[in-house]
Amino acid sequence: DIQMTQSPSSLSTSVGDTVTITCQASRDISNFLSWYQERPGKAPKLLIYDVSKMETGVPSRFSGSGSGTSFTLTIHSLQPEDVATYHCQQYESLPYSFGQGTKLEIK
Amino acid sequence: QLQLQESGPGLVKVSETLSLTCTVSGVSISSSAYYWGWIRQPPGKGLEWIGSLYYSGGTYYNPSLKSRVTISVDSSTNQFSLTLRSVTAADTAVYYCARLSGKLGDSYRDAFHFWGQGTRVTASS
């Protein structure tokens, strides 16, 4: 099974800042990597799939990059509504696996 | 517009069986090449894939739960279901049903583009 490790587990930052969240896979997953946003009390929402493809309606301040085993979610110009937990997921092979999540808070 | 809605008991006794249903609206569950799935999130923990079902009936389970899980489809009601046997406190979680995009045919290599709102289940003695 593929293990996904996210870092940091939590971070507190300010409106307008740029935030970077990383996700490491235990083996090469090519470009089969997605990012989800889970706002408090809400279901996860797909932000990015295939490493860098934006889901319809996602603000352009979100971007994804990486390949192989190392991936990054970047949020530019952080907004108050970006307070959420962010999850990465690999779908290169079954069982699908997720990172443990990164909780983003605003100072 | 696709909508998914989970339903089922919010409380289940330890050692008993949990049954959840996902009602799908906006598309026929059995007439298009989609993968449907169940994912859960225990309190304070990350997301865990439970298993998926392909529209033609093929099922795929997380090995960590495979011995206790069954996912099935009811085309007549446009629903698919999760059955989890011999529940323990560790099965306490929010359970989500979800679907891949459907743009990749029979490939499972896709993200979960659509999610239900989730249903909270507590396993208690």
gemmi code that builds the backbone of each chain (N, CA, C; Angstrom):
import gemmi

chains = {
    "A": [
        ("ASP", (0.829, -1.192, 0.000), (0.000, 0.000, 0.000), (0.877, 1.261, 0.000)),
        ("ILE", (0.364, 2.302, -0.613), (1.107, 3.560, -0.680), (0.741, 4.443, 0.512)),
        ("GLN", (1.752, 4.918, 1.208), (1.541, 5.827, 2.342), (1.732, 7.261, 1.867)),
        ("MET", (0.837, 8.137, 2.319), (0.912, 9.551, 1.973), (1.188, 10.358, 3.244)),
        ("THR", (2.225, 11.174, 3.204), (2.625, 11.954, 4.377), (2.538, 13.441, 4.042)),
        ("GLN", (1.713, 14.156, 4.792), (1.544, 15.571, 4.580), (2.308, 16.362, 5.627)),
        ("SER", (2.760, 17.541, 5.245), (3.355, 18.448, 6.215), (3.093, 19.895, 5.793)),
        ("PRO", (2.919, 20.795, 6.763), (2.823, 20.484, 8.188), (1.454, 19.903, 8.532)),
        ("SER", (1.260, 19.484, 9.748), (-0.052, 18.973, 10.167), (-1.001, 20.134, 10.464)),
        ("SER", (-0.433, 21.277, 10.799), (-1.241, 22.480, 11.006), (-0.377, 23.706, 10.787)),
        ("LEU", (-1.015, 24.811, 10.435), (-0.298, 26.068, 10.324), (-1.245, 27.232, 10.514)),
        ("SER", (-0.703, 28.309, 11.029), (-1.461, 29.519, 11.271), (-0.776, 30.653, 10.516)),
        ("THR", (-1.540, 31.323, 9.700), (-0.940, 32.341, 8.857), (-1.901, 33.514, 8.695)),
        ("SER", (-1.506, 34.508, 7.947), (-2.289, 35.736, 7.853), (-2.946, 35.892, 6.495)),
        ("VAL", (-4.044, 36.614, 6.487), (-4.709, 36.937, 5.222), (-3.713, 37.633, 4.301)),
        ("GLY", (-3.693, 37.189, 3.051), (-2.783, 37.774, 2.068), (-1.484, 37.014, 1.895)),
        ("ASP", (-1.178, 36.132, 2.842), (0.061, 35.353, 2.758), (-0.037, 34.271, 1.689)),
        ("THR", (1.110, 33.703, 1.363), (1.186, 32.521, 0.500), (1.499, 31.317, 1.376)),
        ("VAL", (0.709, 30.255, 1.180), (0.822, 29.043, 1.982), (1.243, 27.881, 1.093)),
        ("THR", (2.135, 27.054, 1.608), (2.572, 25.861, 0.882), (2.403, 24.635, 1.761)),
        ("ILE", (1.722, 23.638, 1.230), (1.505, 22.359, 1.916), (2.128, 21.275, 1.045)),
        ("THR", (2.863, 20.376, 1.673), (3.521, 19.331, 0.898), (2.938, 17.960, 1.205)),
        ("CYS", (3.076, 17.085, 0.256), (2.579, 15.715, 0.362), (3.632, 14.795, -0.258)),
        ("GLN", (4.033, 13.798, 0.502), (5.061, 12.857, 0.054), (4.450, 11.468, -0.051)),
        ("ALA", (4.669, 10.822, -1.190), (4.198, 9.454, -1.382), (5.323, 8.471, -1.105)),
        ("SER", (4.964, 7.289, -0.601), (5.986, 6.293, -0.240), (6.605, 5.624, -1.461)),
        ("ARG", (5.986, 5.802, -2.630), (6.601, 5.379, -3.888), (6.049, 6.220, -5.026)),
        ("ASP", (6.633, 6.073, -6.184), (6.262, 6.861, -7.348), (4.777, 6.668, -7.692)),
        ("ILE", (4.028, 7.779, -7.715), (2.615, 7.717, -8.082), (2.344, 8.503, -9.368)),
        ("SER", (3.417, 8.783, -10.121), (3.275, 9.525, -11.374), (2.537, 10.848, -11.100)),
        ("ASN", (1.440, 11.087, -11.821), (0.684, 12.329, -11.613), (-0.691, 12.067, -11.010)),
        ("PHE", (-0.853, 10.890, -10.359), (-2.168, 10.508, -9.837), (-2.352, 11.036, -8.412)),
        ("LEU", (-2.477, 12.364, -8.306), (-2.503, 13.016, -7.012), (-3.559, 14.121, -7.022)),
        ("SER", (-4.378, 14.148, -5.980), (-5.410, 15.180, -5.868), (-5.326, 15.866, -4.515)),
        ("TRP", (-5.948, 17.048, -4.445), (-6.043, 17.829, -3.214), (-7.515, 18.165, -2.949)),
        ("TYR", (-7.903, 18.053, -1.699), (-9.268, 18.365, -1.273), (-9.229, 19.414, -0.176)),
        ("GLN", (-10.268, 20.243, -0.160), (-10.475, 21.228, 0.894), (-11.672, 20.790, 1.734)),
        ("GLU", (-11.479, 20.708, 3.036), (-12.569, 20.333, 3.934), (-12.817, 21.482, 4.898)),
        ("ARG", (-13.823, 22.280, 4.611), (-14.182, 23.377, 5.518), (-14.886, 22.808, 6.744)),
        ("PRO", (-14.820, 23.511, 7.864), (-15.430, 22.996, 9.095), (-16.897, 22.619, 8.902)),
        ("GLY", (-17.216, 21.384, 9.249), (-18.595, 20.916, 9.167), (-19.091, 20.594, 7.775)),
        ("LYS", (-18.195, 20.631, 6.798), (-18.588, 20.376, 5.404), (-17.881, 19.152, 4.854)),
        ("ALA", (-18.395, 18.639, 3.762), (-17.761, 17.516, 3.091), (-16.511, 17.984, 2.356)),
        ("PRO", (-15.546, 17.112, 2.161), (-14.389, 17.476, 1.339), (-14.836, 17.895, -0.059)),
        ("LYS", (-14.078, 18.830, -0.604), (-14.357, 19.359, -1.938), (-13.085, 19.238, -2.761)),
        ("LEU", (-13.203, 18.676, -3.967), (-12.032, 18.523, -4.818), (-11.557, 19.884, -5.303)),
        ("LEU", (-10.277, 20.167, -5.092), (-9.672, 21.398, -5.586), (-8.856, 21.147, -6.857)),
        ("ILE", (-7.978, 20.153, -6.759), (-6.991, 19.899, -7.798), (-6.875, 18.399, -8.005)),
        ("TYR", (-6.775, 17.972, -9.262), (-6.552, 16.568, -9.583), (-5.443, 16.463, -10.619)),
        ("ASP", (-4.934, 15.243, -10.774), (-3.798, 15.019, -11.685), (-2.684, 16.039, -11.427)),
        ("VAL", (-2.394, 16.251, -10.157), (-1.322, 17.127, -9.637), (-1.630, 18.609, -9.785)),
        ("SER", (-2.072, 19.032, -10.962), (-2.138, 20.475, -11.208), (-3.389, 20.941, -11.947)),
        ("LYS", (-4.326, 20.043, -12.214), (-5.541, 20.440, -12.928), (-6.577, 20.969, -11.938)),
        ("MET", (-7.082, 22.150, -12.229), (-8.029, 22.805, -11.339), (-9.446, 22.296, -11.603)),
        ("GLU", (-10.145, 21.930, -10.540), (-11.551, 21.588, -10.663), (-12.314, 22.864, -11.006)),
        ("THR", (-13.394, 22.706, -11.738), (-14.210, 23.845, -12.139), (-14.661, 24.655, -10.930)),
        ("GLY", (-14.483, 25.973, -11.035), (-14.949, 26.861, -9.981), (-13.953, 27.137, -8.877)),
        ("VAL", (-12.808, 26.492, -8.909), (-11.803, 26.708, -7.859), (-11.031, 27.997, -8.169)),
        ("PRO", (-10.878, 28.864, -7.176), (-10.166, 30.135, -7.423), (-8.739, 29.907, -7.905)),
        ("SER", (-8.275, 30.806, -8.729), (-6.958, 30.646, -9.353), (-5.810, 30.843, -8.361)),
        ("ARG", (-6.113, 31.272, -7.143), (-5.042, 31.405, -6.153), (-4.556, 30.031, -5.660)),
        ("PHE", (-5.298, 28.972, -5.977), (-4.869, 27.613, -5.639), (-4.091, 27.027, -6.820)),
        ("SER", (-2.988, 26.367, -6.511), (-2.235, 25.691, -7.556), (-1.544, 24.467, -6.983)),
        ("GLY", (-1.276, 23.500, -7.859), (-0.604, 22.280, -7.449), (0.579, 21.993, -8.353)),
        ("SER", (1.573, 21.332, -7.789), (2.756, 20.981, -8.573), (3.383, 19.724, -8.002)),
        ("GLY", (4.371, 19.204, -8.732), (5.102, 18.039, -8.268), (5.027, 16.886, -9.246)),
        ("SER", (5.745, 15.823, -8.922), (5.707, 14.605, -9.718), (6.405, 13.500, -8.945)),
        ("GLY", (6.082, 12.266, -9.315), (6.757, 11.132, -8.692), (6.333, 10.897, -7.253)),
        ("THR", (7.088, 11.417, -6.319), (6.778, 11.188, -4.906), (6.567, 12.472, -4.107)),
        ("SER", (6.847, 13.610, -4.667), (6.782, 14.855, -3.911), (5.868, 15.865, -4.588)),
        ("PHE", (4.902, 16.385, -3.813), (3.858, 17.237, -4.369), (3.590, 18.424, -3.449)),
        ("THR", (3.068, 19.495, -4.050), (2.843, 20.727, -3.296), (1.522, 21.356, -3.675)),
        ("LEU", (0.803, 21.817, -2.663), (-0.372, 22.671, -2.859), (0.019, 24.067, -2.398)),
        ("THR", (-0.185, 25.047, -3.247), (0.136, 26.436, -2.909), (-1.128, 27.276, -2.962)),
        ("ILE", (-1.297, 28.095, -1.941), (-2.421, 29.029, -1.905), (-1.821, 30.433, -1.852)),
        ("HIS", (-2.060, 31.200, -2.900), (-1.579, 32.571, -2.950), (-2.637, 33.515, -2.384)),
        ("SER", (-2.174, 34.605, -1.803), (-3.080, 35.636, -1.301), (-4.218, 35.008, -0.474)),
        ("LEU", (-3.861, 34.403, 0.616), (-4.798, 33.672, 1.461), (-6.001, 34.521, 1.844)),
        ("GLN", (-7.189, 33.911, 1.754), (-8.432, 34.584, 2.097), (-9.065, 33.942, 3.348)),
        ("PRO", (-9.888, 34.672, 4.069), (-10.510, 34.095, 5.280), (-11.279, 32.804, 5.004)),
        ("GLU", (-11.878, 32.709, 3.820), (-12.668, 31.508, 3.507), (-11.804, 30.287, 3.214)),
        ("ASP", (-10.480, 30.469, 3.199), (-9.584, 29.337, 2.967), (-9.298, 28.557, 4.248)),
        ("VAL", (-9.838, 29.009, 5.375), (-9.700, 28.255, 6.631), (-10.354, 26.891, 6.439)),
        ("ALA", (-9.554, 25.848, 6.573), (-10.022, 24.497, 6.254), (-8.903, 23.514, 6.572)),
        ("THR", (-9.249, 22.236, 6.441), (-8.242, 21.184, 6.454), (-8.067, 20.709, 5.022)),
        ("TYR", (-6.812, 20.565, 4.620), (-6.497, 20.173, 3.249), (-5.922, 18.759, 3.256)),
        ("HIS", (-6.424, 17.943, 2.314), (-6.025, 16.539, 2.232), (-5.465, 16.241, 0.849)),
        ("CYS", (-4.379, 15.486, 0.801), (-3.925, 14.958, -0.483), (-4.379, 13.503, -0.596)),
        ("GLN", (-4.465, 13.010, -1.819), (-4.875, 11.630, -2.069), (-4.151, 11.089, -3.279)),
        ("GLN", (-3.698, 9.833, -3.185), (-3.126, 9.173, -4.355), (-4.161, 8.212, -4.925)),
        ("TYR", (-4.201, 8.143, -6.247), (-5.080, 7.162, -6.906), (-4.315, 6.413, -7.997)),
        ("GLU", (-3.020, 6.267, -7.781), (-2.203, 5.477, -8.710), (-2.519, 3.994, -8.570)),
        ("SER", (-2.804, 3.558, -7.345), (-3.135, 2.157, -7.126), (-4.081, 2.017, -5.938)),
        ("LEU", (-4.820, 0.913, -5.947), (-5.697, 0.594, -4.832), (-4.909, -0.148, -3.758)),
        ("PRO", (-5.180, 0.096, -2.483), (-6.233, 0.986, -1.966), (-5.862, 2.461, -2.096)),
        ("TYR", (-6.834, 3.298, -2.486), (-6.597, 4.731, -2.444), (-6.120, 5.095, -1.034)),
        ("SER", (-5.285, 6.115, -0.939), (-4.843, 6.548, 0.373), (-4.738, 8.067, 0.422)),
        ("PHE", (-4.967, 8.592, 1.605), (-4.970, 10.018, 1.845), (-3.858, 10.390, 2.830)),
        ("GLY", (-3.416, 11.633, 2.744), (-2.561, 12.160, 3.788), (-3.379, 12.384, 5.051)),
        ("GLN", (-2.702, 12.697, 6.133), (-3.386, 12.852, 7.415), (-4.076, 14.205, 7.556)),
        ("GLY", (-3.860, 15.092, 6.587), (-4.524, 16.390, 6.607), (-3.652, 17.501, 7.161)),
        ("THR", (-3.864, 18.709, 6.651), (-3.185, 19.913, 7.141), (-4.257, 20.932, 7.504)),
        ("LYS", (-4.299, 21.300, 8.770), (-5.296, 22.259, 9.247), (-4.744, 23.667, 9.136)),
        ("LEU", (-5.431, 24.481, 8.347), (-4.994, 25.846, 8.083), (-5.871, 26.826, 8.865)),
        ("GLU", (-5.225, 27.659, 9.654), (-5.942, 28.665, 10.439), (-5.424, 30.053, 10.094)),
        ("ILE", (-6.252, 31.037, 10.340), (-5.876, 32.436, 10.122), (-5.519, 33.052, 11.470)),
        ("LYS", (-4.396, 33.748, 11.516), (-3.982, 34.410, 12.750), (-4.934, 35.550, 13.112)),
    ],
    "B": [
        ("GLN", (-28.182, 17.742, -12.398), (-27.033, 17.942, -11.517), (-26.925, 16.770, -10.540)),
        ("LEU", (-25.745, 16.201, -10.462), (-25.536, 15.042, -9.594), (-25.612, 15.443, -8.129)),
        ("GLN", (-26.367, 14.662, -7.364), (-26.400, 14.817, -5.916), (-26.306, 13.460, -5.262)),
        ("LEU", (-25.570, 13.408, -4.157), (-25.445, 12.189, -3.375), (-25.853, 12.500, -1.939)),
        ("GLN", (-26.635, 11.608, -1.347), (-27.126, 11.828, 0.005), (-27.022, 10.548, 0.813)),
        ("GLU", (-26.212, 10.587, 1.876), (-26.074, 9.427, 2.755), (-27.234, 9.373, 3.751)),
        ("SER", (-27.592, 8.168, 4.144), (-28.600, 7.993, 5.183), (-28.316, 6.711, 5.943)),
        ("GLY", (-28.775, 6.693, 7.182), (-28.573, 5.517, 8.015), (-28.598, 5.903, 9.480)),
        ("PRO", (-28.481, 4.923, 10.357), (-28.541, 5.210, 11.786), (-27.321, 5.965, 12.251)),
        ("GLY", (-27.531, 6.906, 13.153), (-26.410, 7.664, 13.702), (-25.706, 6.928, 14.828)),
        ("LEU", (-26.344, 5.885, 15.314), (-25.788, 5.131, 16.435), (-25.907, 3.653, 16.153)),
        ("VAL", (-24.837, 2.930, 16.349), (-24.830, 1.482, 16.166), (-24.098, 0.857, 17.350)),
        ("LYS", (-24.588, -0.284, 17.770), (-23.967, -0.937, 18.922), (-22.733, -1.720, 18.492)),
        ("VAL", (-21.735, -1.698, 19.356), (-20.525, -2.481, 19.116), (-20.896, -3.948, 18.917)),
        ("SER", (-20.244, -4.560, 17.961), (-20.400, -5.961, 17.534), (-21.550, -6.144, 16.542)),
        ("GLU", (-22.361, -5.117, 16.344), (-23.463, -5.251, 15.405), (-23.056, -4.760, 14.009)),
        ("THR", (-24.034, -4.697, 13.110), (-23.768, -4.357, 11.713), (-24.261, -2.958, 11.387)),
        ("LEU", (-23.392, -2.186, 10.732), (-23.734, -0.846, 10.267), (-24.175, -0.920, 8.813)),
        ("SER", (-25.313, -0.312, 8.525), (-25.792, -0.243, 7.146), (-26.091, 1.195, 6.772)),
        ("LEU", (-25.455, 1.656, 5.715), (-25.664, 3.011, 5.217), (-26.076, 2.953, 3.749)),
        ("THR", (-26.852, 3.934, 3.337), (-27.311, 4.015, 1.963), (-26.940, 5.364, 1.377)),
        ("CYS", (-26.550, 5.362, 0.118), (-26.296, 6.598, -0.611), (-27.327, 6.702, -1.732)),
        ("THR", (-28.162, 7.717, -1.660), (-29.169, 7.940, -2.692), (-28.604, 8.898, -3.730)),
        ("VAL", (-28.652, 8.456, -4.976), (-28.084, 9.231, -6.078), (-29.201, 9.871, -6.881)),
        ("SER", (-29.065, 11.128, -7.186), (-30.011, 11.806, -8.071), (-29.234, 12.560, -9.136)),
        ("GLY", (-29.845, 12.662, -10.299), (-29.218, 13.377, -11.400), (-28.565, 12.487, -12.433)),
        ("VAL", (-28.387, 11.207, -12.112), (-27.822, 10.258, -13.061), (-28.258, 8.859, -12.663)),
        ("SER", (-28.394, 7.984, -13.637), (-28.737, 6.601, -13.347), (-27.497, 5.862, -12.887)),
        ("ILE", (-27.599, 5.242, -11.739), (-26.420, 4.637, -11.120), (-25.890, 3.452, -11.916)),
        ("SER", (-26.742, 2.804, -12.679), (-26.319, 1.566, -13.331), (-26.198, 1.670, -14.843)),
        ("SER", (-26.442, 2.803, -15.388), (-26.449, 2.904, -16.847), (-25.253, 3.655, -17.400)),
        ("SER", (-24.386, 4.126, -16.547), (-23.211, 4.860, -17.022), (-21.960, 4.353, -16.318)),
        ("ALA", (-20.833, 4.465, -16.985), (-19.572, 3.896, -16.497), (-18.962, 4.742, -15.391)),
        ("TYR", (-19.544, 4.615, -14.199), (-19.029, 5.368, -13.064), (-18.544, 4.440, -11.958)),
        ("TYR", (-17.579, 4.922, -11.198), (-17.169, 4.293, -9.953), (-17.818, 5.072, -8.808)),
        ("TRP", (-18.437, 4.363, -7.903), (-19.056, 4.929, -6.707), (-18.279, 4.417, -5.498)),
        ("GLY", (-18.145, 5.259, -4.477), (-17.314, 4.830, -3.367), (-17.793, 5.300, -2.007)),
        ("TRP", (-17.207, 4.682, -0.983), (-17.439, 5.082, 0.408), (-16.095, 5.457, 1.036)),
        ("ILE", (-16.091, 6.541, 1.753), (-14.911, 7.057, 2.440), (-15.355, 7.480, 3.831)),
        ("ARG", (-14.489, 7.329, 4.814), (-14.861, 7.752, 6.156), (-13.754, 8.567, 6.800)),
        ("GLN", (-14.140, 9.295, 7.858), (-13.187, 10.101, 8.599), (-13.464, 9.981, 10.088)),
        ("PRO", (-12.653, 9.195, 10.800), (-12.804, 9.117, 12.261), (-12.488, 10.463, 12.895)),
        ("PRO", (-13.019, 10.721, 14.080), (-12.772, 12.003, 14.744), (-11.279, 12.290, 14.900)),
        ("GLY", (-10.852, 13.451, 14.458), (-9.465, 13.861, 14.615), (-8.471, 13.142, 13.718)),
        ("LYS", (-8.976, 12.379, 12.762), (-8.077, 11.614, 11.890), (-8.300, 11.980, 10.424)),
        ("GLY", (-7.477, 11.401, 9.568), (-7.583, 11.663, 8.146), (-8.661, 10.821, 7.479)),
        ("LEU", (-8.804, 11.034, 6.189), (-9.789, 10.307, 5.400), (-9.298, 8.890, 5.119)),
        ("GLU", (-10.222, 7.950, 5.085), (-9.895, 6.550, 4.800), (-10.860, 6.008, 3.749)),
        ("TRP", (-10.313, 5.507, 2.656), (-11.144, 4.876, 1.613), (-11.598, 3.512, 2.113)),
        ("ILE", (-12.902, 3.277, 2.021), (-13.475, 2.002, 2.458), (-13.581, 1.036, 1.284)),
        ("GLY", (-14.116, 1.523, 0.175), (-14.273, 0.656, -0.978), (-15.033, 1.361, -2.080)),
        ("SER", (-15.040, 0.745, -3.256), (-15.713, 1.317, -4.412), (-16.438, 0.238, -5.189)),
        ("LEU", (-17.417, 0.709, -5.957), (-18.239, -0.175, -6.765), (-18.306, 0.394, -8.171)),
        ("TYR", (-18.058, -0.446, -9.165), (-18.176, -0.023, -10.549), (-19.618, -0.276, -10.995)),
        ("TYR", (-20.116, 0.523, -11.923), (-21.538, 0.485, -12.281), (-21.995, -0.905, -12.721)),
        ("SER", (-21.079, -1.676, -13.301), (-21.443, -3.002, -13.791), (-21.429, -4.047, -12.688)),
        ("GLY", (-21.025, -3.624, -11.472), (-21.111, -4.531, -10.338), (-19.789, -4.917, -9.696)),
        ("GLY", (-18.681, -4.643, -10.313), (-17.386, -4.968, -9.713), (-17.144, -4.170, -8.443)),
        ("THR", (-16.587, -4.818, -7.430), (-16.341, -4.136, -6.159), (-14.864, -4.232, -5.779)),
        ("TYR", (-14.400, -3.219, -5.068), (-13.007, -3.108, -4.662), (-13.004, -2.590, -3.223)),
        ("TYR", (-12.272, -3.278, -2.348), (-12.308, -2.917, -0.938), (-10.910, -2.632, -0.408)),
        ("ASN", (-10.860, -1.783, 0.619), (-9.618, -1.574, 1.333), (-9.290, -2.874, 2.075)),
        ("PRO", (-8.093, -3.426, 1.870), (-7.739, -4.686, 2.551), (-7.898, -4.612, 4.065)),
        ("SER", (-7.748, -3.418, 4.627), (-7.850, -3.279, 6.083), (-9.277, -3.511, 6.577)),
        ("LEU", (-10.261, -3.440, 5.676), (-11.665, -3.599, 6.068), (-12.365, -4.703, 5.299)),
        ("LYS", (-11.673, -5.287, 4.344), (-12.303, -6.182, 3.382), (-13.116, -7.308, 4.005)),
        ("SER", (-12.631, -7.847, 5.105), (-13.314, -9.003, 5.713), (-14.652, -8.615, 6.328)),
        ("ARG", (-14.900, -7.311, 6.518), (-16.121, -6.881, 7.204), (-17.050, -6.041, 6.324)),
        ("VAL", (-16.633, -5.746, 5.098), (-17.358, -4.772, 4.277), (-18.019, -5.412, 3.062)),
        ("THR", (-19.210, -4.923, 2.749), (-19.858, -5.231, 1.485), (-20.455, -3.941, 0.934)),
        ("ILE", (-20.190, -3.668, -0.333), (-20.818, -2.546, -1.028), (-21.667, -3.120, -2.147)),
        ("SER", (-22.908, -2.661, -2.224), (-23.818, -3.200, -3.220), (-24.658, -2.085, -3.827)),
        ("VAL", (-25.300, -2.393, -4.943), (-26.101, -1.398, -5.646), (-27.532, -1.897, -5.795)),
        ("ASP", (-28.461, -0.969, -5.713), (-29.875, -1.258, -5.953), (-30.334, -0.339, -7.088)),
        ("SER", (-30.337, -0.837, -8.289), (-30.669, -0.011, -9.444), (-32.108, 0.481, -9.410)),
        ("SER", (-32.984, -0.289, -8.804), (-34.406, 0.078, -8.791), (-34.664, 1.346, -7.984)),
        ("THR", (-33.813, 1.605, -7.004), (-33.972, 2.797, -6.164), (-32.877, 3.826, -6.426)),
        ("ASN", (-31.977, 3.508, -7.337), (-30.836, 4.380, -7.642), (-30.011, 4.686, -6.393)),
        ("GLN", (-29.717, 3.632, -5.655), (-28.952, 3.750, -4.434), (-27.816, 2.734, -4.416)),
        ("PHE", (-26.775, 3.027, -3.666), (-25.794, 2.001, -3.337), (-25.562, 2.034, -1.836)),
        ("SER", (-25.142, 0.898, -1.322), (-25.135, 0.721, 0.124), (-23.793, 0.225, 0.638)),
        ("LEU", (-23.564, 0.518, 1.912), (-22.390, 0.041, 2.640), (-22.869, -0.790, 3.807)),
        ("THR", (-22.331, -1.996, 3.936), (-22.583, -2.829, 5.103), (-21.246, -3.108, 5.775)),
        ("LEU", (-21.159, -2.790, 7.050), (-19.939, -3.005, 7.826), (-20.297, -3.856, 9.036)),
        ("ARG", (-19.735, -5.041, 9.095), (-20.091, -6.011, 10.126), (-19.161, -5.915, 11.332)),
        ("SER", (-19.619, -6.433, 12.437), (-18.806, -6.530, 13.676), (-18.151, -5.194, 14.018)),
        ("VAL", (-18.983, -4.208, 14.148), (-18.525, -2.844, 14.398), (-17.836, -2.715, 15.751)),
        ("THR", (-16.773, -1.912, 15.792), (-16.112, -1.568, 17.050), (-16.116, -0.047, 17.203)),
        ("ALA", (-15.633, 0.423, 18.348), (-15.573, 1.865, 18.576), (-14.714, 2.569, 17.530)),
        ("ALA", (-13.747, 1.849, 16.983), (-12.861, 2.426, 15.958), (-13.588, 2.734, 14.653)),
        ("ASP", (-14.791, 2.247, 14.497), (-15.592, 2.526, 13.296), (-16.407, 3.798, 13.432)),
        ("THR", (-16.330, 4.453, 14.586), (-16.971, 5.751, 14.764), (-16.330, 6.751, 13.814)),
        ("ALA", (-17.158, 7.389, 12.983), (-16.616, 8.261, 11.936), (-17.753, 8.997, 11.231)),
        ("VAL", (-17.374, 9.966, 10.423), (-18.290, 10.525, 9.431), (-18.080, 9.714, 8.154)),
        ("TYR", (-19.160, 9.204, 7.605), (-19.107, 8.378, 6.409), (-19.626, 9.179, 5.208)),
        ("TYR", (-18.839, 9.170, 4.132), (-19.193, 9.877, 2.913), (-19.360, 8.889, 1.761)),
        ("CYS", (-20.338, 9.162, 0.902), (-20.359, 8.493, -0.391), (-19.852, 9.485, -1.432)),
        ("ALA", (-19.271, 8.964, -2.482), (-18.614, 9.828, -3.454), (-18.549, 9.136, -4.811)),
        ("ARG", (-18.149, 9.900, -5.817), (-18.049, 9.351, -7.174), (-16.870, 9.937, -7.928)),
        ("LEU", (-16.245, 9.103, -8.739), (-15.212, 9.602, -9.647), (-15.882, 10.393, -10.768)),
        ("SER", (-15.077, 11.047, -11.578), (-15.645, 11.929, -12.598), (-16.433, 11.200, -13.662)),
        ("GLY", (-16.007, 9.975, -13.979), (-16.682, 9.247, -15.035), (-16.129, 9.535, -16.420)),
        ("LYS", (-15.082, 10.363, -16.478), (-14.540, 10.743, -17.782), (-13.474, 9.766, -18.271)),
        ("LEU", (-13.108, 8.802, -17.432), (-11.999, 7.911, -17.757), (-12.453, 6.476, -17.981)),
        ("GLY", (-13.734, 6.307, -18.272), (-14.230, 4.977, -18.566), (-14.072, 4.040, -17.401)),
        ("ASP", (-13.417, 2.886, -17.645), (-13.322, 1.882, -16.594), (-12.060, 2.026, -15.749)),
        ("SER", (-11.378, 3.161, -15.849), (-10.184, 3.367, -15.037), (-10.559, 3.894, -13.658)),
        ("TYR", (-9.955, 3.294, -12.636), (-10.185, 3.772, -11.265), (-9.237, 4.930, -10.922)),
        ("ARG", (-8.310, 5.230, -11.843), (-7.294, 6.245, -11.574), (-7.850, 7.645, -11.767)),
        ("ASP", (-8.646, 8.050, -10.802), (-9.314, 9.336, -10.883), (-9.610, 9.784, -9.461)),
        ("ALA", (-9.726, 11.105, -9.297), (-10.065, 11.656, -7.985), (-11.571, 11.554, -7.753)),
        ("PHE", (-11.968, 11.766, -6.513), (-13.387, 11.806, -6.170), (-13.907, 13.226, -6.422)),
        ("HIS", (-14.598, 13.375, -7.531), (-15.060, 14.703, -7.943), (-16.362, 15.112, -7.259)),
        ("PHE", (-17.138, 14.150, -6.809), (-18.441, 14.451, -6.233), (-18.583, 13.749, -4.893)),
        ("TRP", (-19.096, 14.454, -3.907), (-19.236, 13.940, -2.545), (-20.635, 14.214, -2.001)),
        ("GLY", (-21.107, 13.293, -1.165), (-22.277, 13.579, -0.368), (-21.878, 14.460, 0.813)),
        ("GLN", (-22.856, 14.855, 1.600), (-22.582, 15.747, 2.723), (-22.040, 15.015, 3.943)),
        ("GLY", (-22.153, 13.691, 3.939), (-21.629, 12.895, 5.044), (-22.672, 12.611, 6.097)),
        ("THR", (-22.505, 11.478, 6.774), (-23.383, 11.125, 7.886), (-22.516, 10.633, 9.037)),
        ("ARG", (-22.804, 11.111, 10.224), (-22.005, 10.770, 11.398), (-22.537, 9.500, 12.035)),
        ("VAL", (-21.632, 8.564, 12.278), (-21.989, 7.293, 12.905), (-21.151, 7.107, 14.162)),
        ("THR", (-21.822, 6.800, 15.240), (-21.142, 6.509, 16.498), (-21.380, 5.053, 16.867)),
        ("ALA", (-20.296, 4.343, 17.123), (-20.386, 2.959, 17.579), (-20.187, 2.948, 19.086)),
        ("SER", (-21.182, 2.453, 19.784), (-21.126, 2.502, 21.237), (-21.707, 1.220, 21.831)),
        ("SER", (-21.187, 0.865, 22.967), (-21.732, -0.297, 23.661), (-22.911, 0.118, 24.546)),
    ],
}
model = gemmi.Model(1)
for chain_id, residues in chains.items():
    chain = gemmi.Chain(chain_id)
    for i, (resn, *xyz) in enumerate(residues, 1):
        res = gemmi.Residue()
        res.name, res.seqid = resn, gemmi.SeqId(i, " ")
        for name, pos in zip(("N", "CA", "C"), xyz):
            atom = gemmi.Atom()
            atom.name, atom.element = name, gemmi.Element(name[0])
            atom.pos, atom.b_iso = gemmi.Position(*pos), 0.0
            res.add_atom(atom)
        chain.add_residue(res)
    model.add_chain(chain)
structure = gemmi.Structure()
structure.add_model(model)
structure.setup_entities()
